[in-house]
């Protein structure tokens, strides 16, 4: 009897940003052999609101990443101000929130993944999938410099490759819900714009956000319906200042007096969607599987929550566990998806926008309850258990290998 060759890894994860690195950390800490492949470079910036909501702070604290963010000088935020055309509503928070630069947060999550035993490689371009005779995903094809190609096998491949996910396209993941609106936005960092809270501005169908981040900078984004943003592909500075002044004259004046650091970046807008996040030998996490308009700044928090939902399902093993991941993800995001989509349409007045923000707040609390419900078992939040217990099936009726039993502390490459 011929024995099939053992795959190189239990899991290959495409993408080393928030969703990918967090998933890798959790799976490796449970004893799995995990490889993460990222085409970019470690510490590179990416388009992001940077805001962390309560659920994300709780997870990062439990993973010992929050303390490193604080040590790196990420300022705490203890109040949120909602600025409307007629008034400002302030909300004090019991525990501080944070808005770290992605140039800090993403590398710290990679460090945490490597400390847990995952291998994380950068500059790796995944060009396709390896499949079995029956179509089940069995690994990836990787292209390196000078078009050198190699195949790497695994029991499951996880796509954490963001909004334009190649993984979702390769597996033909079903998109079963699409939002009605998309909201273009302009993002930037400014010096000399002191803020000590999360600031949100809403008026005339437009919106903006501002929060203190690392290195004495303030992250700012403004957005609105496409017809209200003619500068999106032109003079972005003029567009940002115009929208800021329209939302709040004092905000516009302060922004005009601040010094921009780096280029302004534009997000052309994209309709939110839900995709089926798992199948035979594959799974999706983060924006690859679920995306909603970033106007509620919950994207990082979504990614971290879903990373733990998926890791829980894969560690438990079996088709039902992955179906449970799918259902819990959708239930946790329903309110936020609805509120974000209607906010993006810009067809609201002040009473309606306050109602939408209350709905978004309820959605954030739902996400926090999901995070608080995660099992604190040792194989997730303590050093990897040294057992030879098998990883249960993560495919459709296909048994997979045991988690690697190891006594070393691989840190990756």
C-alpha positions as CSV (number, residue, x, y, z in Angstrom):
1,X,0.0,0.0,0.0
2,X,1.4,3.4,-1.0
3,X,1.2,6.2,1.5
4,X,0.5,9.7,0.1
5,X,3.3,12.1,0.8
6,X,2.8,14.3,3.8
7,X,2.0,17.9,3.0
8,X,4.5,20.6,3.9
9,X,2.2,22.4,6.2
10,X,-1.2,22.1,8.0
11,X,-2.1,25.6,6.8
12,X,-0.8,28.1,4.2
13,X,-2.1,31.7,4.6
14,X,-1.9,34.1,1.8
15,X,-1.5,37.6,3.2
16,X,0.3,38.8,6.4
17,X,-1.7,41.9,7.3
18,X,-4.1,41.9,10.3
19,X,-6.3,39.0,9.4
20,X,-3.6,36.7,8.1
21,X,-1.0,37.4,10.8
22,X,-3.6,37.0,13.6
23,X,-4.9,33.7,12.1
24,X,-1.4,32.4,11.8
25,X,-0.6,33.3,15.5
26,X,-3.7,31.5,16.7
27,X,-3.2,28.3,14.6
28,X,0.5,28.1,15.3
29,X,0.0,28.5,19.0
30,X,-2.3,25.5,18.9
31,X,0.5,23.5,17.5
32,X,-0.2,23.7,13.7
33,X,2.5,23.9,11.0
34,X,1.7,27.3,9.5
35,X,3.2,29.2,6.6
36,X,2.3,32.8,5.7
37,X,3.1,34.2,2.3
38,X,3.0,37.9,1.7
39,X,3.9,39.6,-1.6
40,X,4.7,43.0,0.1
41,X,7.4,44.0,2.5
42,X,7.4,43.9,6.3
43,X,6.3,47.2,7.7
44,X,4.9,48.7,4.5
45,X,1.9,51.1,4.9
46,X,-1.6,50.4,3.6
47,X,-4.8,52.3,3.3
48,X,-6.5,52.2,6.7
49,X,-8.5,54.3,9.1
50,X,-6.3,52.9,11.9
51,X,-9.1,53.1,14.5
52,X,-9.3,50.1,16.9
53,X,-12.7,49.4,18.5
54,X,-13.2,47.7,21.9
55,X,-13.3,44.2,20.5
56,X,-9.9,44.6,18.8
57,X,-8.3,46.1,21.9
58,X,-9.5,43.1,24.0
59,X,-8.0,40.7,21.6
60,X,-4.7,42.5,21.2
61,X,-4.5,42.7,25.0
62,X,-5.0,39.0,25.4
63,X,-2.4,38.3,22.7
64,X,0.2,40.5,24.4
65,X,0.3,42.9,21.4
66,X,-1.4,45.8,23.0
67,X,1.4,46.4,25.5
68,X,3.8,46.6,22.6
69,X,1.7,49.1,20.8
70,X,1.6,51.2,24.0
71,X,5.3,50.9,24.5
72,X,5.8,52.1,21.0
73,X,4.1,55.4,21.9
74,X,0.6,54.8,20.5
75,X,-1.6,57.4,22.3
76,X,-4.6,56.3,24.3
77,X,-8.1,57.7,23.4
78,X,-10.6,58.0,26.2
79,X,-13.4,60.0,24.6
80,X,-15.4,60.0,21.3
81,X,-17.0,63.2,19.9
82,X,-19.7,63.0,17.3
83,X,-20.0,66.3,15.6
84,X,-23.3,67.0,13.8
85,X,-24.4,70.2,12.0
86,X,-26.3,71.4,15.0
87,X,-24.5,70.0,18.0
88,X,-21.7,67.7,19.4
89,X,-22.3,64.6,21.4
90,X,-19.4,63.3,23.6
91,X,-19.1,59.8,24.9
92,X,-16.6,58.9,27.6
93,X,-15.1,55.4,27.4
94,X,-14.3,53.3,30.4
95,X,-11.1,51.9,28.9
96,X,-8.9,53.6,26.3
97,X,-8.9,52.8,22.6
98,X,-6.1,53.3,20.1
99,X,-5.4,54.2,16.5
100,X,-2.0,52.7,15.6
101,X,-0.3,53.2,12.3
102,X,-0.4,50.0,10.2
103,X,3.4,50.3,9.8
104,X,3.5,49.4,13.5
105,X,0.4,47.2,14.1
106,X,1.0,44.8,11.2
107,X,4.7,44.1,12.0
108,X,3.8,43.5,15.7
109,X,1.2,40.9,14.6
110,X,3.8,39.2,12.4
111,X,6.2,39.1,15.4
112,X,3.4,37.5,17.5
113,X,2.8,34.9,14.7
114,X,6.5,34.1,14.5
115,X,6.8,33.8,18.2
116,X,4.0,31.3,18.2
117,X,5.9,29.2,15.6
118,X,4.5,30.3,12.3
119,X,6.8,30.9,9.3
120,X,6.1,34.2,7.7
121,X,7.8,35.0,4.3
122,X,7.7,38.3,2.5
123,X,8.2,39.0,-1.2
124,X,6.4,35.8,-2.1
125,X,3.9,36.0,-5.0
126,X,1.3,33.3,-5.0
127,X,0.2,32.8,-8.6
128,X,-2.3,30.0,-8.2
129,X,-3.5,26.9,-6.4
130,X,-2.5,23.3,-6.3
131,X,-5.5,20.9,-6.5
132,X,-6.1,17.3,-6.1
133,X,-7.7,15.1,-8.8
134,X,-11.2,15.8,-7.2
135,X,-10.7,19.6,-7.2
136,X,-9.9,20.0,-3.5
137,X,-7.3,22.7,-2.9
138,X,-4.0,21.1,-1.8
139,X,-1.5,24.0,-1.8
140,X,-0.2,27.0,-3.7
141,X,2.0,27.9,-6.6
142,X,4.6,30.6,-5.7
143,X,6.6,32.7,-8.1
144,X,9.9,34.3,-6.9
145,X,12.5,36.4,-8.6
146,X,13.3,35.5,-12.2
147,X,10.1,33.6,-12.6
148,X,11.2,30.7,-10.5
149,X,8.1,28.7,-9.5
150,X,7.6,26.1,-6.8
151,X,4.6,24.3,-5.3
152,X,4.0,24.2,-1.6
153,X,1.4,21.8,-0.2
154,X,-0.9,22.1,2.8
155,X,-4.1,20.6,4.2
156,X,-5.8,23.9,3.8
157,X,-5.1,27.2,2.1
158,X,-6.5,30.4,3.7
159,X,-7.0,33.6,1.7
160,X,-6.3,36.7,3.8
161,X,-5.4,38.7,0.7
162,X,-7.8,41.6,1.1
163,X,-10.4,43.4,-1.0
164,X,-9.3,42.3,-4.5
165,X,-8.7,38.7,-3.3
166,X,-7.1,36.4,-5.8
167,X,-7.9,33.5,-3.5
168,X,-11.6,34.3,-3.7
169,X,-11.4,34.4,-7.5
170,X,-9.4,31.1,-7.8
171,X,-11.9,29.2,-5.7
172,X,-14.9,31.0,-7.2
173,X,-16.2,31.9,-3.8
174,X,-19.9,32.7,-4.0
175,X,-20.8,36.4,-3.4
176,X,-24.3,36.2,-2.0
177,X,-24.9,39.7,-0.7
178,X,-23.8,43.1,-2.1
179,X,-24.3,46.5,-0.7
180,X,-26.2,49.3,-2.4
181,X,-23.7,52.1,-2.1
182,X,-20.0,52.9,-2.2
183,X,-18.3,55.9,-0.7
184,X,-15.0,57.3,-2.0
185,X,-12.7,58.7,0.6
186,X,-9.4,60.6,1.0
187,X,-6.9,59.6,3.7
188,X,-3.9,61.3,5.2
189,X,-1.6,62.0,8.2
190,X,-1.1,65.5,9.6
191,X,1.3,67.1,12.1
192,X,0.2,70.0,14.2
193,X,-3.4,68.9,14.4
194,X,-3.8,68.0,18.1
195,X,-6.7,65.7,19.0
196,X,-7.1,63.8,22.2
197,X,-10.2,61.8,21.2
198,X,-11.9,60.0,18.3
199,X,-13.6,62.7,16.3
200,X,-16.5,61.9,13.9
201,X,-18.1,64.6,11.7
202,X,-21.4,64.2,9.8
203,X,-23.3,66.7,7.8
204,X,-24.9,67.1,4.3
205,X,-24.3,63.5,3.4
206,X,-20.6,63.7,4.1
207,X,-18.5,62.3,6.8
208,X,-15.0,62.5,8.3
209,X,-12.9,61.0,11.1
210,X,-9.8,62.0,13.0
211,X,-7.7,60.4,15.7
212,X,-4.2,60.7,17.2
213,X,-1.8,58.0,16.0
214,X,2.0,57.3,16.3
215,X,4.9,59.8,15.9
216,X,2.8,62.8,16.9
217,X,0.6,62.5,13.9
218,X,-3.2,62.6,13.4
219,X,-4.9,60.3,11.0
220,X,-7.7,62.0,9.0
221,X,-10.2,60.7,6.4
222,X,-13.1,62.4,4.7
223,X,-15.6,60.8,2.4
224,X,-19.0,61.2,0.7
225,X,-21.1,60.0,-2.3
226,X,-19.1,60.0,-5.6
227,X,-20.9,63.1,-7.0
228,X,-19.8,65.1,-4.0
229,X,-16.1,64.3,-4.4
230,X,-14.8,65.6,-7.8
231,X,-11.3,66.0,-6.4
232,X,-10.9,62.3,-5.7
233,X,-8.7,61.9,-8.8
234,X,-7.5,65.5,-8.9
235,X,-6.4,68.0,-6.2
236,X,-7.0,65.7,-3.2
237,X,-5.7,68.4,-0.7
238,X,-8.4,70.8,-1.9
239,X,-11.0,68.1,-1.7
240,X,-10.1,67.2,1.8
241,X,-10.1,70.8,3.0
242,X,-13.4,71.6,1.2
243,X,-15.2,68.6,2.8
244,X,-13.7,69.4,6.3
245,X,-14.8,73.0,6.1
246,X,-18.3,71.9,5.0
247,X,-18.6,69.5,7.9
248,X,-17.2,71.9,10.5
249,X,-15.6,75.3,9.9
250,X,-13.4,74.9,13.0
251,X,-12.2,71.4,11.8
252,X,-11.6,72.8,8.3
253,X,-9.5,75.7,9.7
254,X,-7.5,73.5,11.9
255,X,-6.8,71.1,9.1
256,X,-5.7,73.9,6.8
257,X,-3.2,75.1,9.4
258,X,-1.7,71.6,9.9
259,X,1.2,70.2,8.0
260,X,0.5,67.1,5.9
261,X,3.0,64.3,6.3
262,X,3.2,62.1,3.2
263,X,0.9,61.9,0.3
264,X,-2.9,61.9,0.5
265,X,-4.3,58.6,-0.6
266,X,-7.7,58.0,-2.3
267,X,-10.1,55.1,-1.9
268,X,-12.4,55.0,-4.9
269,X,-15.1,53.3,-3.0
270,X,-16.4,49.7,-3.2
271,X,-19.7,48.1,-2.4
272,X,-19.8,45.9,0.6
273,X,-20.2,42.2,0.1
274,X,-20.4,38.8,1.8
275,X,-18.7,35.8,0.3
276,X,-18.9,32.2,1.2
277,X,-15.8,31.9,3.4
278,X,-14.9,28.2,3.1
279,X,-14.9,25.1,0.9
280,X,-12.9,22.0,0.1
281,X,-9.4,22.7,1.3
282,X,-9.8,26.5,1.5
283,X,-11.1,29.3,3.7
284,X,-11.3,33.1,3.5
285,X,-10.8,35.6,6.3
286,X,-10.8,39.4,6.6
287,X,-11.7,41.5,3.5
288,X,-11.3,38.5,1.3
289,X,-14.5,37.1,2.7
290,X,-16.4,40.0,4.0
291,X,-16.2,43.7,3.3
292,X,-18.3,46.7,4.3
293,X,-17.7,50.4,3.7
294,X,-14.9,51.6,5.9
295,X,-16.9,54.7,7.1
296,X,-17.5,53.2,10.5
297,X,-13.7,52.4,10.9
298,X,-14.3,48.8,12.1
299,X,-12.2,47.0,9.5
300,X,-9.3,46.1,11.7
301,X,-11.6,45.0,14.4
302,X,-13.6,42.8,11.9
303,X,-10.4,41.2,10.7
304,X,-9.1,40.3,14.2
305,X,-12.5,38.9,15.3
306,X,-12.9,36.8,12.2
307,X,-9.3,35.5,12.5
308,X,-10.2,34.1,15.9
309,X,-13.6,32.7,14.7
310,X,-11.8,30.9,11.8
311,X,-9.0,29.6,14.0
312,X,-11.5,28.3,16.5
313,X,-13.3,26.5,13.7
314,X,-10.1,25.0,12.2
315,X,-8.9,23.8,15.6
316,X,-12.2,22.2,16.4
317,X,-12.2,20.7,12.9
318,X,-14.9,19.5,10.6
319,X,-17.4,20.8,8.2
320,X,-19.9,21.9,10.9
321,X,-17.3,24.0,12.6
322,X,-16.5,25.9,9.4
323,X,-20.2,26.4,8.8
324,X,-20.5,27.7,12.3
325,X,-17.6,30.2,11.6
326,X,-19.6,31.3,8.5
327,X,-22.8,31.8,10.5
328,X,-21.2,33.6,13.4
329,X,-19.3,36.0,11.1
330,X,-22.5,36.9,9.3
331,X,-24.5,37.4,12.5
332,X,-21.8,39.5,14.1
333,X,-21.7,41.9,11.1
334,X,-25.3,42.3,10.1
335,X,-26.0,45.6,11.9
336,X,-22.7,47.2,10.9
337,X,-23.1,46.2,7.3
338,X,-26.5,47.8,7.1
339,X,-25.5,51.0,8.9
340,X,-22.2,51.4,6.9
341,X,-24.0,50.8,3.6
342,X,-26.7,53.4,4.3
343,X,-24.1,55.9,5.6
344,X,-22.2,55.5,2.3
345,X,-25.3,56.5,0.3
346,X,-25.3,59.9,1.9
347,X,-29.1,60.1,1.8
348,X,-29.6,60.9,5.4
349,X,-30.5,63.9,7.6
350,X,-29.2,64.5,11.1
351,X,-31.9,62.4,12.9
352,X,-31.4,59.5,10.5
353,X,-27.6,59.6,10.8
354,X,-27.8,59.5,14.6
355,X,-30.1,56.4,14.3
356,X,-27.6,54.8,11.9
357,X,-24.8,55.4,14.3
358,X,-26.8,53.8,17.1
359,X,-27.3,50.8,14.9
360,X,-23.5,50.7,14.2
361,X,-22.8,51.0,17.9
362,X,-25.1,48.0,18.6
363,X,-23.2,46.1,15.9
364,X,-19.9,46.9,17.6
365,X,-21.3,45.7,20.9
366,X,-22.3,42.5,19.1
367,X,-18.8,42.1,17.8
368,X,-17.4,42.7,21.3
369,X,-19.7,40.0,22.7
370,X,-18.4,37.5,20.2
371,X,-14.8,38.3,21.2
372,X,-15.7,38.0,24.9
373,X,-17.2,34.6,24.2
374,X,-14.0,33.1,22.7
375,X,-12.8,30.0,24.5
376,X,-9.7,30.9,26.5
377,X,-8.4,27.3,26.2
378,X,-4.7,26.7,26.4
379,X,-4.1,25.9,22.8
380,X,-5.2,29.4,21.8
381,X,-3.9,31.7,24.4
382,X,-1.1,29.7,26.2
383,X,2.1,28.2,24.7
384,X,1.3,25.4,22.2
385,X,0.2,22.1,23.9
386,X,2.8,19.4,23.3
387,X,0.4,16.7,22.2
388,X,-0.1,14.4,19.3
389,X,-3.8,14.9,19.2
390,X,-5.0,14.9,15.6
391,X,-6.4,18.0,13.9
392,X,-9.9,16.9,12.9
393,X,-11.0,17.1,9.3
394,X,-11.1,20.6,7.9
395,X,-12.3,19.5,4.5
396,X,-15.3,17.8,3.2
397,X,-14.8,14.3,4.4
398,X,-11.0,14.3,4.0
399,X,-9.0,13.5,7.1
400,X,-5.9,15.7,7.7
401,X,-2.7,15.3,9.6
402,X,-1.8,15.7,13.2
403,X,-0.6,19.1,14.4
404,X,3.2,19.0,14.5
405,X,4.5,17.9,17.9
406,X,7.5,20.2,18.5
407,X,9.7,21.3,21.3
408,X,11.5,24.1,19.4
409,X,10.4,27.7,19.2
410,X,10.6,28.4,15.5
411,X,10.5,32.1,14.8
412,X,10.1,32.0,11.0
413,X,12.3,33.5,8.4
